[in-house]
């Protein structure tokens, strides 16, 4: 499987000539959805969900489909009947040849005064886990964790403890558009030194074979 990092929380996974795109939001390059056979969206916040880009992807490929939670599906389902699927914690499905499990229910707490929205994480082919905006532990071994390193809802000690709890073989940074280049070496050093796993970072557009 080939992993390509796009800006912020978006990644592209490619296998056997098929492409799965996760969380192409407003901070992500417009071409992130091009050629997508399937799209997964973890929740409704605009840095993960850009309605216009998803509509463009579905228009460009009449065979493309989306799997997401109800709050997002409700914005798209009427325009694309039969191609927008609502999923929740505990569900499993196959999308463009990828086997996907759904884990989690709620977005992490930003502040007690801000209502929590729903959020799901996706475990792809039993190997790659994208948690969205939550520190969800999938309850099974994970080879590659897509690690949300910097957000209004987390701090680095929580990120480190999350890596320790999930215990992946490797962790790649996501959710990093707000992290300045000045701070990146600090995050690399602390997560890499304390997380207990192989911590890696890809520039936007760079790829790795998993």
Secondary structure, 3 states (H helix, E strand, C coil): CEEEECCCCCEEEEECCEEEEECCCCCCCHHHHCCCCEEEECCCCCCCCCHHHHHHHHHHCCCCEEEECHHHHHHHCCCCCCCEEECCCCCEEEECCEEEEEECCECCCCCCCCCCCECCEEEECCCEEECCCCCCCCCCCCCEEEEECCCCCCCHHHHHHHHHHHCCCEEEEECCCCCCHHHHHHHHHHHHHHCCCEEECCCCCCEEEC
